Amino acid sequence: MDSIRERVRQAMEWLKDNRLFNSNRAIAEKMGYNPSVVSQVITGKSNVSERFVKSLCSIYPPLSFEWIWSGN
């Protein structure tokens, strides 16, 4: 079973694979986060917050908050 952190990674990779963003830095900036904060979330140094997931989903509305947050 995927963790929330893994689903965040998958969503970010999907955004880059589909050329919507060219880097994690670009995603972070669009989300309104410092790139180092996004890196810390991805590597497990910081917890994934609901606010973080909502911000990620806000940059590309077809991303499913429910899927990222709970796996459903």
mmJSON file of the N, C-alpha and C atoms, coordinates in Angstrom:
{"data_MODEL":{"atom_site":{
"group_PDB":["ATOM","ATOM","ATOM","ATOM","ATOM","ATOM","ATOM","ATOM","ATOM","ATOM","ATOM","ATOM","ATOM","ATOM","ATOM","ATOM","ATOM","ATOM","ATOM","ATOM","ATOM","ATOM","ATOM","ATOM","ATOM","ATOM","ATOM","ATOM","ATOM","ATOM","ATOM","ATOM","ATOM","ATOM","ATOM","ATOM","ATOM","ATOM","ATOM","ATOM","ATOM","ATOM","ATOM","ATOM","ATOM","ATOM","ATOM","ATOM","ATOM","ATOM","ATOM","ATOM","ATOM","ATOM","ATOM","ATOM","ATOM","ATOM","ATOM","ATOM","ATOM","ATOM","ATOM","ATOM","ATOM","ATOM","ATOM","ATOM","ATOM","ATOM","ATOM","ATOM","ATOM","ATOM","ATOM","ATOM","ATOM","ATOM","ATOM","ATOM","ATOM","ATOM","ATOM","ATOM","ATOM","ATOM","ATOM","ATOM","ATOM","ATOM","ATOM","ATOM","ATOM","ATOM","ATOM","ATOM","ATOM","ATOM","ATOM","ATOM","ATOM","ATOM","ATOM","ATOM","ATOM","ATOM","ATOM","ATOM","ATOM","ATOM","ATOM","ATOM","ATOM","ATOM","ATOM","ATOM","ATOM","ATOM","ATOM","ATOM","ATOM","ATOM","ATOM","ATOM","ATOM","ATOM","ATOM","ATOM","ATOM","ATOM","ATOM","ATOM","ATOM","ATOM","ATOM","ATOM","ATOM","ATOM","ATOM","ATOM","ATOM","ATOM","ATOM","ATOM","ATOM","ATOM","ATOM","ATOM","ATOM","ATOM","ATOM","ATOM","ATOM","ATOM","ATOM","ATOM","ATOM","ATOM","ATOM","ATOM","ATOM","ATOM","ATOM","ATOM","ATOM","ATOM","ATOM","ATOM","ATOM","ATOM","ATOM","ATOM","ATOM","ATOM","ATOM","ATOM","ATOM","ATOM","ATOM","ATOM","ATOM","ATOM","ATOM","ATOM","ATOM","ATOM","ATOM","ATOM","ATOM","ATOM","ATOM","ATOM","ATOM","ATOM","ATOM","ATOM","ATOM","ATOM","ATOM","ATOM","ATOM","ATOM","ATOM","ATOM","ATOM","ATOM","ATOM","ATOM","ATOM","ATOM","ATOM","ATOM","ATOM","ATOM","ATOM","ATOM"],
"id":[1,2,3,4,5,6,7,8,9,10,11,12,13,14,15,16,17,18,19,20,21,22,23,24,25,26,27,28,29,30,31,32,33,34,35,36,37,38,39,40,41,42,43,44,45,46,47,48,49,50,51,52,53,54,55,56,57,58,59,60,61,62,63,64,65,66,67,68,69,70,71,72,73,74,75,76,77,78,79,80,81,82,83,84,85,86,87,88,89,90,91,92,93,94,95,96,97,98,99,100,101,102,103,104,105,106,107,108,109,110,111,112,113,114,115,116,117,118,119,120,121,122,123,124,125,126,127,128,129,130,131,132,133,134,135,136,137,138,139,140,141,142,143,144,145,146,147,148,149,150,151,152,153,154,155,156,157,158,159,160,161,162,163,164,165,166,167,168,169,170,171,172,173,174,175,176,177,178,179,180,181,182,183,184,185,186,187,188,189,190,191,192,193,194,195,196,197,198,199,200,201,202,203,204,205,206,207,208,209,210,211,212,213,214,215,216],
"type_symbol":["N","C","C","N","C","C","N","C","C","N","C","C","N","C","C","N","C","C","N","C","C","N","C","C","N","C","C","N","C","C","N","C","C","N","C","C","N","C","C","N","C","C","N","C","C","N","C","C","N","C","C","N","C","C","N","C","C","N","C","C","N","C","C","N","C","C","N","C","C","N","C","C","N","C","C","N","C","C","N","C","C","N","C","C","N","C","C","N","C","C","N","C","C","N","C","C","N","C","C","N","C","C","N","C","C","N","C","C","N","C","C","N","C","C","N","C","C","N","C","C","N","C","C","N","C","C","N","C","C","N","C","C","N","C","C","N","C","C","N","C","C","N","C","C","N","C","C","N","C","C","N","C","C","N","C","C","N","C","C","N","C","C","N","C","C","N","C","C","N","C","C","N","C","C","N","C","C","N","C","C","N","C","C","N","C","C","N","C","C","N","C","C","N","C","C","N","C","C","N","C","C","N","C","C","N","C","C","N","C","C","N","C","C","N","C","C"],
"label_atom_id":["N","CA","C","N","CA","C","N","CA","C","N","CA","C","N","CA","C","N","CA","C","N","CA","C","N","CA","C","N","CA","C","N","CA","C","N","CA","C","N","CA","C","N","CA","C","N","CA","C","N","CA","C","N","CA","C","N","CA","C","N","CA","C","N","CA","C","N","CA","C","N","CA","C","N","CA","C","N","CA","C","N","CA","C","N","CA","C","N","CA","C","N","CA","C","N","CA","C","N","CA","C","N","CA","C","N","CA","C","N","CA","C","N","CA","C","N","CA","C","N","CA","C","N","CA","C","N","CA","C","N","CA","C","N","CA","C","N","CA","C","N","CA","C","N","CA","C","N","CA","C","N","CA","C","N","CA","C","N","CA","C","N","CA","C","N","CA","C","N","CA","C","N","CA","C","N","CA","C","N","CA","C","N","CA","C","N","CA","C","N","CA","C","N","CA","C","N","CA","C","N","CA","C","N","CA","C","N","CA","C","N","CA","C","N","CA","C","N","CA","C","N","CA","C","N","CA","C","N","CA","C","N","CA","C","N","CA","C","N","CA","C","N","CA","C","N","CA","C","N","CA","C"],
"label_alt_id":[null,null,null,null,null,null,null,null,null,null,null,null,null,null,null,null,null,null,null,null,null,null,null,null,null,null,null,null,null,null,null,null,null,null,null,null,null,null,null,null,null,null,null,null,null,null,null,null,null,null,null,null,null,null,null,null,null,null,null,null,null,null,null,null,null,null,null,null,null,null,null,null,null,null,null,null,null,null,null,null,null,null,null,null,null,null,null,null,null,null,null,null,null,null,null,null,null,null,null,null,null,null,null,null,null,null,null,null,null,null,null,null,null,null,null,null,null,null,null,null,null,null,null,null,null,null,null,null,null,null,null,null,null,null,null,null,null,null,null,null,null,null,null,null,null,null,null,null,null,null,null,null,null,null,null,null,null,null,null,null,null,null,null,null,null,null,null,null,null,null,null,null,null,null,null,null,null,null,null,null,null,null,null,null,null,null,null,null,null,null,null,null,null,null,null,null,null,null,null,null,null,null,null,null,null,null,null,null,null,null,null,null,null,null,null,null],
"label_comp_id":["MET","MET","MET","ASP","ASP","ASP","SER","SER","SER","ILE","ILE","ILE","ARG","ARG","ARG","GLU","GLU","GLU","ARG","ARG","ARG","VAL","VAL","VAL","ARG","ARG","ARG","GLN","GLN","GLN","ALA","ALA","ALA","MET","MET","MET","GLU","GLU","GLU","TRP","TRP","TRP","LEU","LEU","LEU","LYS","LYS","LYS","ASP","ASP","ASP","ASN","ASN","ASN","ARG","ARG","ARG","LEU","LEU","LEU","PHE","PHE","PHE","ASN","ASN","ASN","SER","SER","SER","ASN","ASN","ASN","ARG","ARG","ARG","ALA","ALA","ALA","ILE","ILE","ILE","ALA","ALA","ALA","GLU","GLU","GLU","LYS","LYS","LYS","MET","MET","MET","GLY","GLY","GLY","TYR","TYR","TYR","ASN","ASN","ASN","PRO","PRO","PRO","SER","SER","SER","VAL","VAL","VAL","VAL","VAL","VAL","SER","SER","SER","GLN","GLN","GLN","VAL","VAL","VAL","ILE","ILE","ILE","THR","THR","THR","GLY","GLY","GLY","LYS","LYS","LYS","SER","SER","SER","ASN","ASN","ASN","VAL","VAL","VAL","SER","SER","SER","GLU","GLU","GLU","ARG","ARG","ARG","PHE","PHE","PHE","VAL","VAL","VAL","LYS","LYS","LYS","SER","SER","SER","LEU","LEU","LEU","CYS","CYS","CYS","SER","SER","SER","ILE","ILE","ILE","TYR","TYR","TYR","PRO","PRO","PRO","PRO","PRO","PRO","LEU","LEU","LEU","SER","SER","SER","PHE","PHE","PHE","GLU","GLU","GLU","TRP","TRP","TRP","ILE","ILE","ILE","TRP","TRP","TRP","SER","SER","SER","GLY","GLY","GLY","ASN","ASN","ASN"],
"label_asym_id":["A","A","A","A","A","A","A","A","A","A","A","A","A","A","A","A","A","A","A","A","A","A","A","A","A","A","A","A","A","A","A","A","A","A","A","A","A","A","A","A","A","A","A","A","A","A","A","A","A","A","A","A","A","A","A","A","A","A","A","A","A","A","A","A","A","A","A","A","A","A","A","A","A","A","A","A","A","A","A","A","A","A","A","A","A","A","A","A","A","A","A","A","A","A","A","A","A","A","A","A","A","A","A","A","A","A","A","A","A","A","A","A","A","A","A","A","A","A","A","A","A","A","A","A","A","A","A","A","A","A","A","A","A","A","A","A","A","A","A","A","A","A","A","A","A","A","A","A","A","A","A","A","A","A","A","A","A","A","A","A","A","A","A","A","A","A","A","A","A","A","A","A","A","A","A","A","A","A","A","A","A","A","A","A","A","A","A","A","A","A","A","A","A","A","A","A","A","A","A","A","A","A","A","A","A","A","A","A","A","A","A","A","A","A","A","A"],
"label_entity_id":["1","1","1","1","1","1","1","1","1","1","1","1","1","1","1","1","1","1","1","1","1","1","1","1","1","1","1","1","1","1","1","1","1","1","1","1","1","1","1","1","1","1","1","1","1","1","1","1","1","1","1","1","1","1","1","1","1","1","1","1","1","1","1","1","1","1","1","1","1","1","1","1","1","1","1","1","1","1","1","1","1","1","1","1","1","1","1","1","1","1","1","1","1","1","1","1","1","1","1","1","1","1","1","1","1","1","1","1","1","1","1","1","1","1","1","1","1","1","1","1","1","1","1","1","1","1","1","1","1","1","1","1","1","1","1","1","1","1","1","1","1","1","1","1","1","1","1","1","1","1","1","1","1","1","1","1","1","1","1","1","1","1","1","1","1","1","1","1","1","1","1","1","1","1","1","1","1","1","1","1","1","1","1","1","1","1","1","1","1","1","1","1","1","1","1","1","1","1","1","1","1","1","1","1","1","1","1","1","1","1","1","1","1","1","1","1"],
"label_seq_id":[1,1,1,2,2,2,3,3,3,4,4,4,5,5,5,6,6,6,7,7,7,8,8,8,9,9,9,10,10,10,11,11,11,12,12,12,13,13,13,14,14,14,15,15,15,16,16,16,17,17,17,18,18,18,19,19,19,20,20,20,21,21,21,22,22,22,23,23,23,24,24,24,25,25,25,26,26,26,27,27,27,28,28,28,29,29,29,30,30,30,31,31,31,32,32,32,33,33,33,34,34,34,35,35,35,36,36,36,37,37,37,38,38,38,39,39,39,40,40,40,41,41,41,42,42,42,43,43,43,44,44,44,45,45,45,46,46,46,47,47,47,48,48,48,49,49,49,50,50,50,51,51,51,52,52,52,53,53,53,54,54,54,55,55,55,56,56,56,57,57,57,58,58,58,59,59,59,60,60,60,61,61,61,62,62,62,63,63,63,64,64,64,65,65,65,66,66,66,67,67,67,68,68,68,69,69,69,70,70,70,71,71,71,72,72,72],
"pdbx_PDB_ins_code":[null,null,null,null,null,null,null,null,null,null,null,null,null,null,null,null,null,null,null,null,null,null,null,null,null,null,null,null,null,null,null,null,null,null,null,null,null,null,null,null,null,null,null,null,null,null,null,null,null,null,null,null,null,null,null,null,null,null,null,null,null,null,null,null,null,null,null,null,null,null,null,null,null,null,null,null,null,null,null,null,null,null,null,null,null,null,null,null,null,null,null,null,null,null,null,null,null,null,null,null,null,null,null,null,null,null,null,null,null,null,null,null,null,null,null,null,null,null,null,null,null,null,null,null,null,null,null,null,null,null,null,null,null,null,null,null,null,null,null,null,null,null,null,null,null,null,null,null,null,null,null,null,null,null,null,null,null,null,null,null,null,null,null,null,null,null,null,null,null,null,null,null,null,null,null,null,null,null,null,null,null,null,null,null,null,null,null,null,null,null,null,null,null,null,null,null,null,null,null,null,null,null,null,null,null,null,null,null,null,null,null,null,null,null,null,null],
"Cartn_x":[0.848,0.0,0.885,0.538,1.318,1.071,2.103,1.962,1.585,1.132,0.793,2.02,3.184,4.425,4.701,4.483,4.698,3.693,2.462,1.459,1.796,2.339,2.797,3.904,4.859,5.948,5.398,4.451,3.865,3.171,2.431,1.73,2.731,3.799,4.797,5.527,5.841,6.481,5.549,4.26,3.287,3.25,3.259,3.246,4.47,5.615,6.845,6.844,6.42,6.376,5.469,4.409,3.458,3.79,4.986,5.544,4.71,3.989,3.249,4.185,5.211,6.276,7.574,8.681,9.945,10.805,10.386,11.208,10.386,10.916,10.282,10.302,11.351,11.457,10.29,9.99,8.887,7.552,7.384,6.161,6.065,7.154,7.182,6.834,7.434,7.188,5.729,5.161,3.751,2.842,3.241,2.477,2.604,3.615,3.86,4.748,5.497,6.406,7.851,8.713,10.144,10.507,11.328,11.707,12.31,12.993,13.577,12.498,11.372,10.261,9.692,9.517,8.995,9.968,11.235,12.248,12.162,11.979,11.882,10.639,9.553,8.336,8.59,9.185,9.427,10.386,11.402,12.404,12.008,10.921,10.456,10.964,11.663,12.166,11.07,10.005,8.84,7.59,6.58,5.313,4.547,3.719,2.835,1.578,1.333,0.141,-1.005,-2.195,-3.375,-3.229,-2.708,-2.495,-1.548,-0.483,0.476,-0.206,-0.991,-1.669,-2.681,-3.422,-4.386,-3.671,-2.512,-1.734,-1.248,-0.791,-0.345,-1.505,-2.651,-3.826,-4.299,-4.078,-4.537,-3.769,-2.552,-1.787,-2.205,-2.904,-3.439,-4.712,-5.862,-7.106,-7.505,-7.126,-7.485,-6.802,-5.749,-5.157,-6.199,-6.295,-7.304,-6.765,-7.306,-6.929,-7.229,-8.406,-8.825,-7.828,-7.371,-6.422,-5.077,-4.56,-3.27,-3.371,-4.418,-4.545,-4.831,-5.747,-6.172,-5.936,-5.577,-5.355,-6.612,-7.742,-9.009,-9.247],
"Cartn_y":[-1.193,0.0,1.246,2.184,3.417,4.312,5.01,6.008,7.344,8.245,9.579,10.221,10.029,10.595,10.035,8.739,8.115,8.646,8.855,9.403,10.842,11.623,12.984,12.889,11.993,11.806,11.412,10.471,10.016,11.16,11.965,13.101,14.087,14.37,15.315,14.753,13.465,12.848,12.891,12.653,12.699,14.094,15.124,16.509,16.779,16.24,16.449,15.577,14.323,13.419,13.953,14.63,15.178,16.612,17.027,18.323,19.52,19.355,20.482,21.362,20.735,21.422,20.72,21.478,20.855,20.442,20.802,20.45,20.529,19.908,20.03,21.478,22.198,23.614,24.401,24.145,24.845,24.508,23.247,22.832,23.561,23.56,24.214,25.687,26.359,27.791,28.061,27.234,27.398,27.147,26.223,25.91,27.013,27.869,28.906,28.428,27.366,26.809,27.022,27.106,27.11,25.713,25.611,24.292,23.371,23.931,23.079,22.428,23.098,22.517,21.322,21.476,20.378,19.199,19.48,18.426,17.692,18.442,17.831,16.952,17.349,16.535,15.24,15.349,14.182,13.192,13.709,12.822,12.327,12.824,12.356,13.161,14.241,15.082,15.963,16.167,16.923,16.103,16.284,15.582,16.191,15.369,15.838,16.376,17.667,18.273,18.317,18.458,18.608,19.861,20.918,22.175,21.963,21.178,20.896,20.169,19.139,18.366,19.235,20.057,20.962,21.933,22.414,23.327,22.622,21.39,20.613,20.423,20.056,19.843,21.145,22.271,23.546,23.961,23.455,23.858,23.085,21.966,21.191,20.508,21.186,20.706,19.25,18.654,17.239,16.284,16.748,15.9,15.676,14.465,14.112,14.256,15.235,15.394,14.105,13.545,12.334,11.2,11.013,9.946,10.204,11.419,11.713,11.602,12.159,12.217,10.858,10.077,8.838,7.564,7.728,6.561,6.05,6.724,6.292,6.991],
"Cartn_z":[0.0,0.0,0.0,-0.841,-0.943,0.261,0.659,1.712,1.077,1.907,1.412,0.765,1.355,0.809,-0.587,-0.755,-2.059,-3.081,-2.661,-3.596,-3.983,-3.043,-3.379,-4.419,-4.191,-5.169,-6.532,-6.531,-7.798,-8.525,-7.789,-8.405,-8.998,-8.255,-8.754,-9.97,-9.956,-11.121,-12.328,-12.096,-13.187,-13.805,-12.952,-13.457,-14.328,-13.928,-14.717,-15.973,-15.849,-17.007,-18.103,-17.701,-18.671,-19.069,-18.695,-19.081,-18.646,-17.539,-16.986,-16.167,-15.601,-14.86,-15.203,-15.182,-15.557,-14.371,-13.151,-11.988,-10.703,-9.657,-8.345,-7.88,-8.242,-7.883,-8.491,-9.754,-10.417,-9.756,-9.38,-8.684,-7.349,-6.593,-5.275,-5.392,-6.342,-6.508,-6.868,-7.731,-8.108,-6.909,-6.036,-4.827,-3.778,-3.926,-2.933,-1.794,-2.043,-1.044,-1.462,-0.476,-0.73,-1.231,-2.275,-2.782,-1.718,-0.737,0.3,1.155,1.353,2.116,1.357,0.06,-0.764,-0.716,-0.814,-0.721,0.614,1.691,3.017,3.137,2.532,2.542,1.768,0.598,-0.243,0.423,1.089,1.706,3.09,3.629,4.925,6.106,5.844,6.934,7.523,6.768,7.235,6.944,7.759,7.552,6.389,5.775,4.713,5.382,5.211,5.821,4.813,5.351,4.496,3.638,4.23,3.495,2.313,2.531,1.473,0.313,0.634,-0.413,-1.155,-0.426,-1.081,-2.006,-1.583,-2.415,-3.679,-3.528,-4.695,-5.663,-5.156,-6.021,-6.67,-6.017,-6.57,-7.827,-8.001,-9.184,-10.426,-10.226,-11.354,-10.849,-10.981,-10.377,-10.663,-11.803,-11.974,-10.968,-10.291,-9.25,-8.166,-7.687,-6.701,-5.281,-4.558,-3.145,-2.387,-2.623,-1.907,-2.129,-3.362,-3.649,-2.957,-3.076,-2.461,-0.942,-0.358,1.092,1.715,1.083,1.73,0.907,-0.344,-1.185,-1.871,-1.669,-2.294,-3.608],
"occupancy":[1.0,1.0,1.0,1.0,1.0,1.0,1.0,1.0,1.0,1.0,1.0,1.0,1.0,1.0,1.0,1.0,1.0,1.0,1.0,1.0,1.0,1.0,1.0,1.0,1.0,1.0,1.0,1.0,1.0,1.0,1.0,1.0,1.0,1.0,1.0,1.0,1.0,1.0,1.0,1.0,1.0,1.0,1.0,1.0,1.0,1.0,1.0,1.0,1.0,1.0,1.0,1.0,1.0,1.0,1.0,1.0,1.0,1.0,1.0,1.0,1.0,1.0,1.0,1.0,1.0,1.0,1.0,1.0,1.0,1.0,1.0,1.0,1.0,1.0,1.0,1.0,1.0,1.0,1.0,1.0,1.0,1.0,1.0,1.0,1.0,1.0,1.0,1.0,1.0,1.0,1.0,1.0,1.0,1.0,1.0,1.0,1.0,1.0,1.0,1.0,1.0,1.0,1.0,1.0,1.0,1.0,1.0,1.0,1.0,1.0,1.0,1.0,1.0,1.0,1.0,1.0,1.0,1.0,1.0,1.0,1.0,1.0,1.0,1.0,1.0,1.0,1.0,1.0,1.0,1.0,1.0,1.0,1.0,1.0,1.0,1.0,1.0,1.0,1.0,1.0,1.0,1.0,1.0,1.0,1.0,1.0,1.0,1.0,1.0,1.0,1.0,1.0,1.0,1.0,1.0,1.0,1.0,1.0,1.0,1.0,1.0,1.0,1.0,1.0,1.0,1.0,1.0,1.0,1.0,1.0,1.0,1.0,1.0,1.0,1.0,1.0,1.0,1.0,1.0,1.0,1.0,1.0,1.0,1.0,1.0,1.0,1.0,1.0,1.0,1.0,1.0,1.0,1.0,1.0,1.0,1.0,1.0,1.0,1.0,1.0,1.0,1.0,1.0,1.0,1.0,1.0,1.0,1.0,1.0,1.0,1.0,1.0,1.0,1.0,1.0,1.0],
"B_iso_or_equiv":[0.0,0.0,0.0,0.0,0.0,0.0,0.0,0.0,0.0,0.0,0.0,0.0,0.0,0.0,0.0,0.0,0.0,0.0,0.0,0.0,0.0,0.0,0.0,0.0,0.0,0.0,0.0,0.0,0.0,0.0,0.0,0.0,0.0,0.0,0.0,0.0,0.0,0.0,0.0,0.0,0.0,0.0,0.0,0.0,0.0,0.0,0.0,0.0,0.0,0.0,0.0,0.0,0.0,0.0,0.0,0.0,0.0,0.0,0.0,0.0,0.0,0.0,0.0,0.0,0.0,0.0,0.0,0.0,0.0,0.0,0.0,0.0,0.0,0.0,0.0,0.0,0.0,0.0,0.0,0.0,0.0,0.0,0.0,0.0,0.0,0.0,0.0,0.0,0.0,0.0,0.0,0.0,0.0,0.0,0.0,0.0,0.0,0.0,0.0,0.0,0.0,0.0,0.0,0.0,0.0,0.0,0.0,0.0,0.0,0.0,0.0,0.0,0.0,0.0,0.0,0.0,0.0,0.0,0.0,0.0,0.0,0.0,0.0,0.0,0.0,0.0,0.0,0.0,0.0,0.0,0.0,0.0,0.0,0.0,0.0,0.0,0.0,0.0,0.0,0.0,0.0,0.0,0.0,0.0,0.0,0.0,0.0,0.0,0.0,0.0,0.0,0.0,0.0,0.0,0.0,0.0,0.0,0.0,0.0,0.0,0.0,0.0,0.0,0.0,0.0,0.0,0.0,0.0,0.0,0.0,0.0,0.0,0.0,0.0,0.0,0.0,0.0,0.0,0.0,0.0,0.0,0.0,0.0,0.0,0.0,0.0,0.0,0.0,0.0,0.0,0.0,0.0,0.0,0.0,0.0,0.0,0.0,0.0,0.0,0.0,0.0,0.0,0.0,0.0,0.0,0.0,0.0,0.0,0.0,0.0,0.0,0.0,0.0,0.0,0.0,0.0],
"pdbx_formal_charge":[null,null,null,null,null,null,null,null,null,null,null,null,null,null,null,null,null,null,null,null,null,null,null,null,null,null,null,null,null,null,null,null,null,null,null,null,null,null,null,null,null,null,null,null,null,null,null,null,null,null,null,null,null,null,null,null,null,null,null,null,null,null,null,null,null,null,null,null,null,null,null,null,null,null,null,null,null,null,null,null,null,null,null,null,null,null,null,null,null,null,null,null,null,null,null,null,null,null,null,null,null,null,null,null,null,null,null,null,null,null,null,null,null,null,null,null,null,null,null,null,null,null,null,null,null,null,null,null,null,null,null,null,null,null,null,null,null,null,null,null,null,null,null,null,null,null,null,null,null,null,null,null,null,null,null,null,null,null,null,null,null,null,null,null,null,null,null,null,null,null,null,null,null,null,null,null,null,null,null,null,null,null,null,null,null,null,null,null,null,null,null,null,null,null,null,null,null,null,null,null,null,null,null,null,null,null,null,null,null,null,null,null,null,null,null,null],
"auth_seq_id":[1,1,1,2,2,2,3,3,3,4,4,4,5,5,5,6,6,6,7,7,7,8,8,8,9,9,9,10,10,10,11,11,11,12,12,12,13,13,13,14,14,14,15,15,15,16,16,16,17,17,17,18,18,18,19,19,19,20,20,20,21,21,21,22,22,22,23,23,23,24,24,24,25,25,25,26,26,26,27,27,27,28,28,28,29,29,29,30,30,30,31,31,31,32,32,32,33,33,33,34,34,34,35,35,35,36,36,36,37,37,37,38,38,38,39,39,39,40,40,40,41,41,41,42,42,42,43,43,43,44,44,44,45,45,45,46,46,46,47,47,47,48,48,48,49,49,49,50,50,50,51,51,51,52,52,52,53,53,53,54,54,54,55,55,55,56,56,56,57,57,57,58,58,58,59,59,59,60,60,60,61,61,61,62,62,62,63,63,63,64,64,64,65,65,65,66,66,66,67,67,67,68,68,68,69,69,69,70,70,70,71,71,71,72,72,72],
"auth_comp_id":["MET","MET","MET","ASP","ASP","ASP","SER","SER","SER","ILE","ILE","ILE","ARG","ARG","ARG","GLU","GLU","GLU","ARG","ARG","ARG","VAL","VAL","VAL","ARG","ARG","ARG","GLN","GLN","GLN","ALA","ALA","ALA","MET","MET","MET","GLU","GLU","GLU","TRP","TRP","TRP","LEU","LEU","LEU","LYS","LYS","LYS","ASP","ASP","ASP","ASN","ASN","ASN","ARG","ARG","ARG","LEU","LEU","LEU","PHE","PHE","PHE","ASN","ASN","ASN","SER","SER","SER","ASN","ASN","ASN","ARG","ARG","ARG","ALA","ALA","ALA","ILE","ILE","ILE","ALA","ALA","ALA","GLU","GLU","GLU","LYS","LYS","LYS","MET","MET","MET","GLY","GLY","GLY","TYR","TYR","TYR","ASN","ASN","ASN","PRO","PRO","PRO","SER","SER","SER","VAL","VAL","VAL","VAL","VAL","VAL","SER","SER","SER","GLN","GLN","GLN","VAL","VAL","VAL","ILE","ILE","ILE","THR","THR","THR","GLY","GLY","GLY","LYS","LYS","LYS","SER","SER","SER","ASN","ASN","ASN","VAL","VAL","VAL","SER","SER","SER","GLU","GLU","GLU","ARG","ARG","ARG","PHE","PHE","PHE","VAL","VAL","VAL","LYS","LYS","LYS","SER","SER","SER","LEU","LEU","LEU","CYS","CYS","CYS","SER","SER","SER","ILE","ILE","ILE","TYR","TYR","TYR","PRO","PRO","PRO","PRO","PRO","PRO","LEU","LEU","LEU","SER","SER","SER","PHE","PHE","PHE","GLU","GLU","GLU","TRP","TRP","TRP","ILE","ILE","ILE","TRP","TRP","TRP","SER","SER","SER","GLY","GLY","GLY","ASN","ASN","ASN"],
"auth_asym_id":["A","A","A","A","A","A","A","A","A","A","A","A","A","A","A","A","A","A","A","A","A","A","A","A","A","A","A","A","A","A","A","A","A","A","A","A","A","A","A","A","A","A","A","A","A","A","A","A","A","A","A","A","A","A","A","A","A","A","A","A","A","A","A","A","A","A","A","A","A","A","A","A","A","A","A","A","A","A","A","A","A","A","A","A","A","A","A","A","A","A","A","A","A","A","A","A","A","A","A","A","A","A","A","A","A","A","A","A","A","A","A","A","A","A","A","A","A","A","A","A","A","A","A","A","A","A","A","A","A","A","A","A","A","A","A","A","A","A","A","A","A","A","A","A","A","A","A","A","A","A","A","A","A","A","A","A","A","A","A","A","A","A","A","A","A","A","A","A","A","A","A","A","A","A","A","A","A","A","A","A","A","A","A","A","A","A","A","A","A","A","A","A","A","A","A","A","A","A","A","A","A","A","A","A","A","A","A","A","A","A","A","A","A","A","A","A"],
"auth_atom_id":["N","CA","C","N","CA","C","N","CA","C","N","CA","C","N","CA","C","N","CA","C","N","CA","C","N","CA","C","N","CA","C","N","CA","C","N","CA","C","N","CA","C","N","CA","C","N","CA","C","N","CA","C","N","CA","C","N","CA","C","N","CA","C","N","CA","C","N","CA","C","N","CA","C","N","CA","C","N","CA","C","N","CA","C","N","CA","C","N","CA","C","N","CA","C","N","CA","C","N","CA","C","N","CA","C","N","CA","C","N","CA","C","N","CA","C","N","CA","C","N","CA","C","N","CA","C","N","CA","C","N","CA","C","N","CA","C","N","CA","C","N","CA","C","N","CA","C","N","CA","C","N","CA","C","N","CA","C","N","CA","C","N","CA","C","N","CA","C","N","CA","C","N","CA","C","N","CA","C","N","CA","C","N","CA","C","N","CA","C","N","CA","C","N","CA","C","N","CA","C","N","CA","C","N","CA","C","N","CA","C","N","CA","C","N","CA","C","N","CA","C","N","CA","C","N","CA","C","N","CA","C","N","CA","C","N","CA","C","N","CA","C","N","CA","C","N","CA","C","N","CA","C"],
"pdbx_PDB_model_num":[1,1,1,1,1,1,1,1,1,1,1,1,1,1,1,1,1,1,1,1,1,1,1,1,1,1,1,1,1,1,1,1,1,1,1,1,1,1,1,1,1,1,1,1,1,1,1,1,1,1,1,1,1,1,1,1,1,1,1,1,1,1,1,1,1,1,1,1,1,1,1,1,1,1,1,1,1,1,1,1,1,1,1,1,1,1,1,1,1,1,1,1,1,1,1,1,1,1,1,1,1,1,1,1,1,1,1,1,1,1,1,1,1,1,1,1,1,1,1,1,1,1,1,1,1,1,1,1,1,1,1,1,1,1,1,1,1,1,1,1,1,1,1,1,1,1,1,1,1,1,1,1,1,1,1,1,1,1,1,1,1,1,1,1,1,1,1,1,1,1,1,1,1,1,1,1,1,1,1,1,1,1,1,1,1,1,1,1,1,1,1,1,1,1,1,1,1,1,1,1,1,1,1,1,1,1,1,1,1,1,1,1,1,1,1,1]
}}}
